[in-house]
Structures are given as C-alpha cells and as structure tokens.
Amino acid sequence: MELSEKSWLTTLLLCIFLGCLGIHRFYVGKTGTGIVWLLTCGCFGIGVIVDIIKIICGNFTDKDGKEIRDHR
C-alpha cells in the first residue's frame, strides 16, 4: 500500500488536541467525516479514541486511501 504525504505526527497531534472538532480529518482530506466529527463532537468522543488508536497503529488513511505512517 502507498504511503500518504501527510505527516503522521501532525495527524496524531491534531487528533489528540482538536479531535472533537474533526480537524485531523479535514487535514487528511476527509471533509465529509470531518463535518460529522465537528457536529457530533468526534462522534461523542468514541470516534476520536478510535482514530487515535488507528493513527498510532498505522491504519489511518487519507482521502485517497494511502496509509499515514511514521516515515522513520
């Protein structure tokens, strides 16, 4: 699978600090779900926790389906 050009660390930090607003989803190009996160406070917090786990594990993708991983 291809790797995204989006920064793993930026995505993780946005999710941790602004996850309830969906900013990390807007950052990776997932505008539709970003709006849902914004209106539901990150799917009532559960979606934010799931996203943090997915980002840490390397299973979170951008809008094109490319994995966002730590490039180190």
C-alpha positions as CSV (number, residue, x, y, z in Angstrom):
1,M,0.0,0.0,0.0
2,E,1.2,3.5,-0.8
3,L,2.1,5.9,2.0
4,S,0.5,9.3,2.3
5,E,2.4,12.5,2.1
6,K,0.6,13.8,5.1
7,S,2.6,13.9,8.3
8,W,1.9,11.1,10.8
9,L,2.9,13.3,13.8
10,T,0.8,16.2,12.7
11,T,-2.2,14.0,12.2
12,L,-1.8,12.4,15.6
13,L,-1.4,15.8,17.4
14,L,-4.4,17.3,15.6
15,C,-6.4,14.3,16.7
16,I,-5.3,14.4,20.3
17,F,-5.8,18.1,20.8
18,L,-8.5,19.0,18.3
19,G,-10.1,15.6,17.6
20,C,-13.6,16.6,18.8
21,L,-13.6,19.3,16.1
22,G,-12.5,16.8,13.4
23,I,-9.5,18.9,12.4
24,H,-7.3,15.9,11.8
25,R,-9.9,14.6,9.3
26,F,-10.0,17.9,7.4
27,Y,-6.2,17.8,7.4
28,V,-6.1,14.4,5.6
29,G,-8.8,15.4,3.2
30,K,-11.8,13.6,4.7
31,T,-14.1,16.6,4.6
32,G,-17.4,14.7,4.9
33,T,-16.4,12.8,8.1
34,G,-14.7,16.0,9.3
35,I,-18.1,17.7,9.3
36,V,-19.7,14.8,11.1
37,W,-16.9,14.9,13.8
38,L,-17.4,18.7,14.1
39,L,-21.2,18.4,14.5
40,T,-21.1,15.4,16.9
41,C,-18.0,16.3,19.0
42,G,-16.0,13.5,17.5
43,C,-18.9,11.0,17.5
44,F,-19.3,11.8,21.2
45,G,-15.7,11.1,21.9
46,I,-15.7,7.5,20.9
47,G,-14.7,8.3,17.3
48,V,-11.7,10.3,18.5
49,I,-10.4,7.5,20.6
50,V,-10.8,5.1,17.7
51,D,-9.0,7.5,15.4
52,I,-6.1,7.9,17.9
53,I,-5.7,4.2,18.1
54,K,-5.8,3.8,14.3
55,I,-3.3,6.6,13.8
56,I,-0.8,5.1,16.3
57,C,-1.2,1.6,14.8
58,G,-0.7,3.0,11.3
59,N,-4.2,2.0,10.0
60,F,-5.5,5.6,9.4
61,T,-5.7,6.6,5.8
62,D,-6.0,9.9,3.8
63,K,-8.8,10.6,1.3
64,D,-7.0,8.6,-1.4
65,G,-6.7,5.5,0.8
66,K,-3.0,6.0,1.4
67,E,-1.7,5.0,4.8
68,I,-0.5,7.7,7.1
69,R,2.5,6.2,8.9
70,D,5.6,7.4,10.7
71,H,8.3,7.5,7.9
72,R,11.2,6.8,10.3
